[in-house]
């Protein structure tokens, strides 16, 4: 399916029984092409190539220390009923992952109505609209799945991320002071809890 403008994911149908067949071609605001599709277990190498080449500036905005063992665990433990990751591939270099977004679901009855959202966009594709496209896609996937709420945590210093989330309908629910110890900043950092109601 060809999606040429941001926001055209609304009213789409998602076959959750065949997630591996999902794919969309999108055009970024600078005209570059990107292929979005569900992550599969053979994506380990391109996924690790993306995470292992993030700049220090990008790593200041994420809580994880991305190791090969961590990324391998994600891919080997892939179960769409628990986590649904969508990858973005550079159309000019189809084997290269340039972004990753994910919804984490819970099996617990009392919180099955919501999911946790996470996203990482490689440095080369930041500021080009990919983060907005991926976020809007994941919101529509959550809506189609019958979720009532999508939540995320974002560092208070990540102004670009906060801007994207607000643009996609997320609102700040609270400020969590000294929420994480950040290994690069060597300090505790505050984080906002944000959510969008579906």
N, CA, C and O of each residue as an XYZ file, in Angstrom:
792
protein
N       0.842     -1.177      0.000
C       0.000      0.000      0.000
C       0.887      1.241      0.000
O       1.848      1.323      0.766
N       0.567      2.193     -0.851
C       1.348      3.422     -0.941
C       0.700      4.511     -0.099
O      -0.473      4.837     -0.287
N       1.458      5.066      0.821
C       1.000      6.173      1.651
C       1.925      7.344      1.344
O       3.113      7.285      1.660
N       1.409      8.392      0.744
C       2.288      9.470      0.312
C       2.265     10.682      1.216
O       3.117     11.562      1.091
N       1.307     10.746      2.124
C       1.228     11.898      3.018
C       1.058     11.429      4.452
O       0.459     10.385      4.709
N       1.587     12.205      5.379
C       1.452     11.891      6.800
C      -0.028     11.903      7.179
O      -0.781     12.765      6.725
N      -0.440     10.955      8.004
C      -1.793     10.971      8.535
C      -2.785     10.128      7.763
O      -3.949     10.049      8.158
N      -2.371      9.496      6.676
C      -3.322      8.731      5.880
C      -3.486      7.300      6.369
O      -3.989      6.447      5.638
N      -3.065      7.032      7.601
C      -3.244      5.707      8.174
C      -4.630      5.561      8.796
O      -5.033      4.452      9.148
N      -5.367      6.670      8.937
C      -6.681      6.601      9.565
C      -7.624      5.783      8.691
O      -7.537      5.797      7.463
N      -8.520      5.076      9.359
C      -9.541      4.253      8.702
C      -8.965      3.079      7.911
O      -9.655      2.506      7.068
N      -7.711      2.716      8.172
C      -7.133      1.551      7.520
C      -7.520      0.295      8.279
O      -7.821      0.345      9.471
N      -7.511     -0.816      7.590
C      -7.780     -2.094      8.228
C      -6.458     -2.819      8.461
O      -5.586     -2.829      7.592
N      -6.318     -3.418      9.627
C      -5.111     -4.144      9.992
C      -5.501     -5.579     10.314
O      -6.301     -5.817     11.219
N      -4.942     -6.535      9.581
C      -5.215     -7.948      9.817
C      -4.215     -8.467     10.850
O      -3.078     -8.795     10.512
N      -4.645     -8.539     12.104
C      -3.744     -8.946     13.179
C      -3.412    -10.436     13.134
O      -2.531    -10.893     13.862
N      -4.100    -11.189     12.298
C      -3.771    -12.611     12.147
C      -2.639    -12.814     11.142
O      -2.133    -13.927     10.997
N      -2.235    -11.740     10.443
C      -1.195    -11.845      9.425
C      -0.289    -10.613      9.469
O      -0.087     -9.944      8.455
N       0.249    -10.322     10.644
C       1.065     -9.125     10.847
C       2.287     -9.122      9.932
O       2.699     -8.063      9.460
N       2.869    -10.288      9.675
C       4.081    -10.341      8.853
C       3.859     -9.860      7.427
O       4.828     -9.574      6.723
N       2.617     -9.764      6.983
C       2.352     -9.282      5.619
C       2.212     -7.758      5.565
O       2.109     -7.188      4.479
N       2.208     -7.106      6.708
C       2.019     -5.650      6.714
C       3.205     -4.952      6.069
O       4.356     -5.265      6.375
N       2.928     -4.008      5.178
C       3.973     -3.132      4.644
C       3.329     -1.914      4.008
O       2.246     -1.985      3.428
N       4.022     -0.805      4.133
C       3.564      0.457      3.572
C       4.758      1.219      3.033
O       5.825      1.229      3.647
N       4.581      1.858      1.884
C       5.590      2.767      1.360
C       5.153      4.178      1.729
O       4.005      4.555      1.492
N       6.062      4.961      2.309
C       5.740      6.333      2.694
C       6.774      7.282      2.120
O       7.904      6.895      1.823
N       6.364      8.533      1.972
C       7.251      9.572      1.478
C       7.471     10.582      2.596
O       6.509     11.110      3.155
N       8.720     10.852      2.922
C       9.037     11.820      3.956
C       8.879     13.237      3.409
O       8.718     13.430      2.204
N       8.925     14.219      4.297
C       8.663     15.601      3.867
C       9.727     16.133      2.911
O       9.491     17.126      2.222
N      10.901     15.486      2.856
C      11.922     15.909      1.899
C      11.884     15.088      0.602
O      12.763     15.217     -0.250
N      10.851     14.239      0.465
C      10.679     13.443     -0.743
C      11.313     12.069     -0.707
O      11.117     11.279     -1.630
N      12.070     11.764      0.338
C      12.713     10.453      0.441
C      11.671      9.366      0.680
O      10.652      9.598      1.331
N      11.938      8.183      0.150
C      11.030      7.059      0.330
C      11.480      6.147      1.455
O      12.675      5.939      1.666
N      10.510      5.607      2.172
C      10.766      4.681      3.275
C       9.733      3.565      3.208
O       8.560      3.812      2.930
N      10.174      2.340      3.462
C       9.271      1.197      3.549
C       9.063      0.869      5.018
O      10.029      0.693      5.761
N       7.812      0.787      5.438
C       7.467      0.375      6.789
C       6.915     -1.034      6.735
O       6.095     -1.355      5.875
N       7.368     -1.881      7.660
C       6.808     -3.230      7.732
C       7.034     -3.796      9.124
O       7.850     -3.294      9.897
N       6.295     -4.846      9.422
C       6.437     -5.513     10.711
C       7.809     -6.161     10.814
O       8.322     -6.723      9.846
N       8.392     -6.073     12.002
C       9.669     -6.735     12.254
C       9.477     -8.247     12.228
O       8.461     -8.767     12.690
N      10.469     -8.941     11.681
C      10.470    -10.404     11.680
C      11.806    -10.875     12.273
O      12.736    -10.086     12.440
N      11.880    -12.139     12.577
C      13.061    -12.643     13.302
C      14.337    -12.598     12.479
O      15.427    -12.669     13.047
N      14.242    -12.482     11.179
C      15.447    -12.379     10.345
C      15.998    -10.953     10.288
O      16.965    -10.698      9.570
N      15.404    -10.031     11.026
C      15.835     -8.625     10.991
C      16.933     -8.291     11.991
O      17.265     -7.118     12.161
N      17.494     -9.268     12.642
C      18.474     -8.985     13.689
C      19.632     -8.131     13.193
O      19.940     -7.108     13.804
N      20.274     -8.518     12.113
C      21.478     -7.798     11.672
C      21.184     -6.349     11.293
O      21.883     -5.458     11.777
N      20.182     -6.066     10.451
C      19.922     -4.650     10.146
C      19.440     -3.852     11.358
O      19.701     -2.654     11.463
N      18.738     -4.520     12.264
C      18.287     -3.821     13.465
C      19.471     -3.470     14.352
O      19.558     -2.356     14.869
N      20.382     -4.420     14.528
C      21.572     -4.153     15.328
C      22.436     -3.078     14.662
O      23.021     -2.241     15.349
N      22.517     -3.098     13.337
C      23.298     -2.076     12.624
C      22.752     -0.683     12.928
O      23.529      0.261     13.070
N      21.435     -0.539     13.031
C      20.877      0.767     13.361
C      21.217      1.168     14.793
O      21.737      2.257     15.033
N      20.917      0.276     15.747
C      21.125      0.631     17.156
C      22.605      0.844     17.483
O      22.935      1.674     18.330
N      23.481      0.119     16.832
C      24.908      0.221     17.149
C      25.565      1.443     16.528
O      26.720      1.739     16.833
N      24.850      2.162     15.660
C      25.428      3.349     15.019
C      24.711      4.636     15.409
O      24.914      5.669     14.770
N      23.876      4.595     16.446
C      23.239      5.826     16.930
C      24.304      6.738     17.536
O      25.240      6.270     18.183
N      24.153      8.027     17.322
C      25.105      8.991     17.871
C      24.891      9.157     19.370
O      23.867      8.752     19.919
N      25.881      9.761     20.016
C      25.747     10.044     21.438
C      24.575     10.988     21.697
O      23.895     10.863     22.715
N      24.331     11.934     20.781
C      23.187     12.840     20.937
C      21.871     12.059     20.970
O      20.996     12.348     21.785
N      21.733     11.073     20.085
C      20.520     10.249     20.087
C      20.420      9.415     21.348
O      19.340      9.272     21.922
N      21.539      8.867     21.779
C      21.541      8.007     22.963
C      21.227      8.778     24.244
O      20.852      8.171     25.247
N      21.372     10.093     24.226
C      21.003     10.903     25.394
C      19.486     10.919     25.617
O      19.013     11.258     26.702
N      18.729     10.547     24.571
C      17.270     10.603     24.657
C      16.615      9.251     24.907
O      15.389      9.150     24.909
N      17.417      8.216     25.117
C      16.862      6.875     25.332
C      17.401      6.287     26.630
O      18.525      6.593     27.029
N      16.614      5.450     27.290
C      17.043      4.912     28.581
C      17.948      3.695     28.492
O      18.683      3.403     29.436
N      17.908      2.981     27.375
C      18.632      1.715     27.282
C      20.077      1.893     26.850
O      20.415      2.825     26.119
N      20.923      0.983     27.314
C      22.249      0.804     26.731
C      22.071     -0.304     25.703
O      21.892     -1.467     26.064
N      22.120      0.047     24.447
C      21.844     -0.928     23.404
C      23.054     -1.822     23.190
O      24.072     -1.393     22.647
N      22.931     -3.054     23.619
C      23.955     -4.062     23.389
C      23.431     -5.065     22.375
O      22.225     -5.165     22.146
N      24.340     -5.797     21.778
C      23.899     -6.826     20.822
C      23.032     -7.867     21.526
O      22.069     -8.369     20.947
N      23.371     -8.191     22.776
C      22.585     -9.174     23.530
C      21.162     -8.688     23.748
O      20.213     -9.467     23.655
N      21.009     -7.390     24.041
C      19.675     -6.831     24.249
C      18.849     -6.914     22.973
O      17.711     -7.383     22.997
N      19.413     -6.464     21.869
C      18.690     -6.467     20.594
C      18.396     -7.893     20.144
O      17.318     -8.164     19.616
N      19.344     -8.810     20.348
C      19.114    -10.216     20.006
C      17.947    -10.776     20.810
O      17.118    -11.513     20.278
N      17.884    -10.427     22.085
C      16.772    -10.885     22.928
C      15.429    -10.391     22.437
O      14.443    -11.127     22.458
N      15.390     -9.133     21.990
C      14.135     -8.603     21.441
C      13.688     -9.422     20.239
O      12.532     -9.837     20.151
N      14.623     -9.653     19.309
C      14.263    -10.320     18.054
C      13.913    -11.788     18.299
O      12.925    -12.290     17.762
N      14.713    -12.467     19.101
C      14.448    -13.890     19.347
C      13.172    -14.100     20.147
O      12.526    -15.139     20.008
N      12.796    -13.138     20.979
C      11.582    -13.260     21.785
C      10.352    -12.642     21.153
O       9.339    -12.443     21.825
N      10.431    -12.338     19.865
C       9.349    -11.648     19.180
C       8.049    -12.455     19.198
O       7.989    -13.577     18.696
N       7.018    -11.860     19.786
C       5.656    -12.420     19.789
C       4.708    -11.247     19.612
O       4.621    -10.382     20.483
N       3.998    -11.211     18.494
C       3.146    -10.062     18.185
C       2.037     -9.848     19.202
O       1.519     -8.739     19.324
N       1.668    -10.884     19.928
C       0.642    -10.727     20.953
C       1.139     -9.972     22.176
O       0.345     -9.451     22.959
N       2.459     -9.915     22.337
C       3.052     -9.202     23.471
C       3.672     -7.873     23.060
O       3.565     -6.883     23.784
N       4.315     -7.851     21.907
C       4.961     -6.645     21.402
C       4.811     -6.609     19.893
O       4.988     -7.624     19.221
N       4.485     -5.438     19.362
C       4.297     -5.316     17.925
C       5.236     -4.237     17.397
O       4.918     -3.050     17.462
N       6.406     -4.648     16.869
C       7.368     -3.683     16.345
C       7.208     -3.480     14.839
O       7.003     -4.429     14.083
N       7.309     -2.215     14.427
C       7.300     -1.845     13.018
C       8.653     -1.211     12.707
O       9.105     -0.323     13.430
N       9.298     -1.662     11.640
C      10.591     -1.120     11.233
C      10.446     -0.248     10.003
O       9.562     -0.462      9.174
N      11.329      0.745      9.892
C      11.398      1.615      8.721
C      12.701      1.340      7.991
O      13.772      1.339      8.598
N      12.610      1.104      6.679
C      13.769      0.810      5.850
C      13.948      1.921      4.812
O      12.974      2.417      4.245
N      15.189      2.299      4.574
C      15.527      3.302      3.570
C      15.235      2.732      2.179
O      15.776      1.688      1.814
N      14.387      3.408      1.404
C      14.032      2.908      0.074
C      15.245      2.842     -0.853
O      15.271      2.021     -1.771
N      16.255      3.696     -0.628
C      17.451      3.679     -1.467
C      18.454      2.613     -1.042
O      19.388      2.292     -1.777
N      18.249      2.075      0.145
C      19.118      1.029      0.684
C      18.219      0.066      1.462
O      18.216      0.084      2.692
N      17.451     -0.780      0.750
C      16.364     -1.553      1.355
C      16.744     -2.475      2.502
O      15.863     -2.928      3.232
N      18.027     -2.766      2.683
C      18.449     -3.599      3.800
C      18.784     -2.806      5.046
O      19.177     -3.382      6.060
N      18.633     -1.485      4.985
C      19.040     -0.622      6.092
C      17.845     -0.150      6.914
O      16.961      0.540      6.407
N      17.834     -0.533      8.190
C      16.795     -0.055      9.111
C      17.151      1.360      9.560
O      18.276      1.621      9.985
N      16.179      2.275      9.461
C      16.413      3.670      9.856
C      15.462      4.126     10.953
O      15.537      5.270     11.402
N      14.577      3.253     11.385
C      13.665      3.594     12.468
C      12.957      2.355     12.975
O      12.801      1.364     12.262
N      12.530      2.438     14.233
C      11.826      1.322     14.858
C      10.814      1.880     15.841
O      11.138      2.739     16.662
N       9.595      1.392     15.754
C       8.550      1.784     16.702
C       7.885      0.521     17.212
O       7.814     -0.484     16.504
N       7.392      0.575     18.455
C       6.840     -0.638     19.059
C       5.706     -0.309     20.013
O       5.712      0.729     20.675
N       4.741     -1.200     20.072
C       3.706     -1.191     21.099
C       3.906     -2.434     21.954
O       3.982     -3.548     21.435
N       3.990     -2.239     23.272
C       4.086     -3.343     24.227
C       2.719     -3.522     24.879
O       2.160     -2.578     25.438
N       2.190     -4.735     24.803
C       0.887     -5.052     25.368
C       1.046     -5.799     26.682
O       2.105     -6.362     26.962
N      -0.004     -5.803     27.483
C       0.004     -6.545     28.734
C      -1.079     -7.610     28.710
O      -2.157     -7.400     28.153
N      -0.791     -8.747     29.312
C      -1.777     -9.818     29.428
C      -2.641     -9.631     30.674
O      -3.663    -10.301     30.825
N      -2.241     -8.728     31.561
C      -3.002     -8.506     32.792
C      -4.336     -7.850     32.479
O      -4.383     -6.813     31.818
N      -5.405     -8.445     32.950
C      -6.763     -8.003     32.605
C      -6.986     -6.524     32.911
O      -7.613     -5.810     32.129
N      -6.466     -6.067     34.060
C      -6.762     -4.699     34.488
C      -6.036     -3.635     33.674
O      -6.396     -2.460     33.756
N      -5.025     -4.009     32.891
C      -4.326     -3.013     32.073
C      -4.227     -3.432     30.601
O      -3.381     -2.923     29.866
N      -5.074     -4.340     30.182
C      -5.061     -4.778     28.790
C      -5.602     -3.722     27.836
O      -5.459     -3.842     26.620
N      -6.221     -2.696     28.391
C      -6.802     -1.640     27.558
C      -5.764     -0.644     27.050
O      -6.095      0.233     26.253
N      -4.515     -0.764     27.496
C      -3.498      0.205     27.091
C      -2.216     -0.501     26.676
O      -2.012     -1.682     26.954
N      -1.356      0.262     25.998
C      -0.055     -0.255     25.559
C       0.998      0.814     25.794
O       0.699      2.007     25.843
N       2.246      0.356     25.938
C       3.396      1.256     26.052
C       4.004      1.428     24.668
O       4.158      0.464     23.919
N       4.343      2.650     24.343
C       4.895      2.982     23.033
C       6.355      3.372     23.157
O       6.748      4.057     24.101
N       7.154      2.932     22.202
C       8.551      3.330     22.130
C       8.956      3.535     20.686
O       8.424      2.886     19.785
N       9.899      4.440     20.466
C      10.332      4.730     19.097
C      11.785      5.198     19.107
O      12.220      5.902     20.018
N      12.520      4.795     18.086
C      13.882      5.276     17.849
C      14.013      5.521     16.346
O      13.657      4.670     15.531
N      14.531      6.700     15.995
C      14.805      7.035     14.593
C      16.302      7.311     14.472
O      16.868      8.070     15.259
N      16.935      6.692     13.482
C      18.370      6.886     13.296
C      18.674      8.349     12.987
O      17.855      9.056     12.401
N      19.852      8.786     13.387
C      20.272     10.178     13.211
C      20.057     10.690     11.792
O      19.596     11.815     11.604
N      20.387      9.876     10.792
C      20.288     10.304      9.391
C      18.864     10.631      8.971
O      18.658     11.341      7.986
N      17.872     10.121      9.707
C      16.477     10.316      9.316
C      15.700     11.171     10.320
O      14.483     11.312     10.196
N      16.373     11.731     11.291
C      15.701     12.616     12.241
C      15.406     13.964     11.588
O      16.163     14.429     10.737
N      14.304     14.584     11.991
C      13.925     15.885     11.462
C      13.337     15.848     10.069
O      13.189     16.889      9.430
N      12.999     14.660      9.590
C      12.498     14.511      8.217
C      11.053     14.021      8.175
O      10.507     13.784      7.097
N      10.435     13.871      9.344
C       9.035     13.459      9.404
C       8.806     11.991      9.685
O       7.660     11.570      9.840
N       9.867     11.197      9.756
C       9.687      9.759      9.974
C       9.125      9.474     11.362
O       8.266      8.604     11.508
N       9.589     10.185     12.377
C       9.078      9.967     13.728
C       7.585     10.214     13.809
O       6.860      9.467     14.466
N       7.123     11.265     13.141
C       5.691     11.572     13.133
C       4.910     10.481     12.414
O       3.861     10.053     12.894
N       5.410     10.026     11.269
C       4.724      8.976     10.510
C       4.627      7.700     11.338
O       3.552      7.106     11.430
N       5.732      7.270     11.941
C       5.721      6.048     12.745
C       4.796      6.180     13.948
O       4.069      5.242     14.277
N       4.818      7.328     14.602
C       3.959      7.524     15.771
C       2.498      7.465     15.378
O       1.702      6.806     16.047
N       2.135      8.142     14.304
C       0.730      8.119     13.854
C       0.299      6.720     13.421
O      -0.832      6.308     13.681
N       1.199      5.991     12.761
C       0.875      4.616     12.384
C       0.602      3.775     13.622
O      -0.374      3.024     13.654
N       1.444      3.887     14.635
C       1.270      3.063     15.831
C      -0.003      3.432     16.587
O      -0.643      2.560     17.176
N      -0.376      4.702     16.579
C      -1.643      5.109     17.198
C      -2.810      4.449     16.467
O      -3.749      3.972     17.104
N      -2.759      4.419     15.140
C      -3.844      3.799     14.376
C      -3.869      2.282     14.574
O      -4.943      1.682     14.612
N      -2.700      1.663     14.699
C      -2.664      0.231     14.998
C      -3.297     -0.029     16.360
O      -4.091     -0.958     16.508
N      -2.952      0.788     17.354
C      -3.544      0.649     18.680
C      -5.045      0.810     18.652
O      -5.769      0.061     19.309
N      -5.520      1.788     17.890
C      -6.964      2.007     17.777
C      -7.640      0.795     17.143
O      -8.683      0.339     17.612
N      -7.028      0.271     16.060
C      -7.602     -0.891     15.376
C      -7.608     -2.125     16.271
O      -8.471     -2.992     16.133
N      -6.653     -2.202     17.180
C      -6.567     -3.349     18.093
C      -7.570     -3.226     19.237
O      -7.749     -4.169     20.007
N      -8.217     -2.082     19.352
C      -9.218     -1.901     20.392
C      -8.678     -1.328     21.688
O      -9.350     -1.374     22.718
N      -7.459     -0.785     21.644
C      -6.904     -0.159     22.843
C      -7.665      1.119     23.179
O      -8.279      1.738     22.310
N      -7.614      1.499     24.434
C      -8.230      2.748     24.886
C      -7.194      3.833     25.131
O      -7.530      5.016     25.176
N      -5.923      3.433     25.290
C      -4.890      4.385     25.685
C      -3.522      3.868     25.258
O      -3.237      2.675     25.364
N      -2.678      4.780     24.774
C      -1.283      4.468     24.501
C      -0.438      5.417     25.337
O      -0.655      6.629     25.326
N       0.529      4.859     26.064
C       1.353      5.626     27.001
C       2.805      5.604     26.563
O       3.229      4.726     25.811
N       3.562      6.581     27.045
C       5.005      6.591     26.817
C       5.677      7.403     27.908
O       5.044      8.202     28.597
N       6.970      7.179     28.047
C       7.815      8.015     28.900
C       8.849      8.670     28.009
O       9.420      8.024     27.130
N       9.092      9.955     28.235
C      10.060     10.687     27.440
C      10.852     11.589     28.372
O      10.280     12.235     29.250
N      12.160     11.635     28.186
C      12.979     12.498     29.019
C      12.550     13.948     28.840
O      12.224     14.375     27.732
N      12.551     14.692     29.922
C      12.114     16.086     29.889
C      12.996     16.941     28.987
O      12.545     17.972     28.487
N      14.253     16.528     28.770
C      15.146     17.314     27.908
C      14.980     16.985     26.424
O      15.605     17.634     25.585
N      14.161     16.004     26.083
C      13.974     15.584     24.690
C      12.871     16.428     24.039
O      11.758     15.951     23.817
N      13.193     17.667     23.742
C      12.194     18.599     23.217
C      11.655     18.174     21.855
O      10.462     18.327     21.589
N      12.514     17.646     20.995
C      12.062     17.214     19.669
C      11.055     16.072     19.780
O      10.030     16.073     19.098
N      11.353     15.092     20.647
C      10.421     13.983     20.843
C       9.094     14.441     21.408
O       8.039     14.009     20.943
N       9.131     15.305     22.398
C       7.907     15.824     23.012
C       7.065     16.554     21.973
O       5.840     16.432     21.964
N       7.721     17.314     21.096
C       7.004     18.029     20.033
C       6.263     17.053     19.115
O       5.096     17.267     18.785
N       6.946     15.984     18.709
C       6.316     14.982     17.832
C       5.125     14.337     18.533
O       4.056     14.195     17.941
N       5.307     13.948     19.787
C       4.228     13.272     20.501
C       3.003     14.179     20.639
O       1.873     13.732     20.441
N       3.222     15.433     20.973
C       2.096     16.373     21.093
C       1.395     16.551     19.752
O       0.168     16.622     19.692
N       2.174     16.623     18.680
C       1.606     16.764     17.342
C       0.716     15.570     16.992
O      -0.238     15.701     16.225
N       1.035     14.414     17.560
C       0.282     13.189     17.280
C      -0.811     12.922     18.317
O      -1.393     11.838     18.331
N      -1.091     13.887     19.173
C      -2.228     13.765     20.093
C      -1.899     13.371     21.513
O      -2.805     13.282     22.342
N      -0.631     13.130     21.830
C      -0.264     12.766     23.196
C      -0.289     14.011     24.087
O       0.043     15.114     23.653
N      -0.686     13.808     25.326
C      -0.711     14.879     26.316
C       0.121     14.463     27.520
O       0.222     13.280     27.847
N       0.712     15.453     28.171
C       1.499     15.188     29.369
C       0.554     14.857     30.523
O      -0.360     15.623     30.830
N       0.784     13.711     31.156
C      -0.005     13.326     32.328
C       0.713     13.650     33.628
O       0.081     13.761     34.679
N       2.032     13.802     33.561
C       2.759     14.141     34.779
C       4.249     14.190     34.536
O       4.756     13.658     33.549
N       4.947     14.843     35.462
C       6.405     14.907     35.433
C       6.942     14.003     36.531
O       6.555     14.126     37.693
N       7.830     13.100     36.159
C       8.447     12.171     37.098
C       9.867     12.642     37.352
O      10.724     12.533     36.475
N      10.119     13.157     38.525
C      11.429     13.725     38.838
C      12.443     12.617     39.150
O      12.122     11.620     39.795
N      13.667     12.823     38.675
C      14.755     11.854     38.883
C      14.294     10.437     38.544
O      14.510      9.501     39.314
N      13.666     10.295     37.401
C      13.064      9.023     37.018
C      14.098      7.963     36.649
O      13.909      6.781     36.935
N      15.196      8.389     36.009
C      16.209      7.431     35.562
C      17.604      7.958     35.864
O      17.837      9.166     35.863
N      18.531      7.035     36.125
C      19.943      7.372     36.112
C      20.413      7.191     34.675
O      20.277      6.107     34.108
N      20.965      8.250     34.084
C      21.392      8.167     32.688
C      22.896      7.964     32.629
O      23.672      8.791     33.106
N      23.292      6.839     32.031
C      24.706      6.452     32.023
C      25.586      7.406     31.224
O      26.766      7.555     31.541
N      25.037      8.063     30.184
C      25.840      9.008     29.420
C      25.928     10.369     30.100
O      26.990     10.990     30.138
N      24.803     10.822     30.633
C      24.768     12.128     31.290
C      25.367     12.064     32.691
O      25.728     13.086     33.275
N      25.465     10.850     33.216
C      25.979     10.621     34.572
C      25.217     11.463     35.596
O      25.795     12.134     36.452
N      23.902     11.393     35.465
C      23.037     12.146     36.368
C      21.643     11.544     36.292
O      21.323     10.789     35.374
N      20.816     11.894     37.278
C      19.409     11.520     37.228
C      18.679     12.479     36.298
O      18.971     13.674     36.268
N      17.731     11.945     35.544
C      16.986     12.793     34.613
C      15.498     12.677     34.886
O      14.998     11.623     35.280
N      14.801     13.789     34.665
C      13.350     13.825     34.794
C      12.715     13.273     33.518
O      13.317     13.320     32.446
N      11.516     12.760     33.642
C      10.787     12.256     32.477
C       9.330     12.656     32.569
O       8.760     12.742     33.657
N       8.738     12.896     31.418
C       7.301     13.128     31.348
C       6.602     11.807     31.056
O       7.093     10.983     30.285
N       5.475     11.629     31.671
C       4.564     10.544     31.321
C       3.527     11.153     30.404
O       2.843     12.107     30.773
N       3.410     10.596     29.198
C       2.473     11.123     28.216
C       1.547     10.008     27.754
O       1.884      8.827     27.849
N       0.370     10.394     27.249
C      -0.574      9.392     26.760
C      -1.525     10.019     25.742
O      -1.752     11.229     25.730
N      -2.064      9.163     24.902
C      -3.135      9.562     24.000
C      -4.304      8.618     24.240
O      -4.122      7.404     24.336
N      -5.505      9.178     24.335
C      -6.715      8.375     24.501
C      -7.292      8.070     23.128
O      -7.367      8.947     22.267
N      -7.695      6.831     22.929
C      -8.195      6.393     21.613
C      -9.705      6.245     21.606
O     -10.286      5.886     20.582
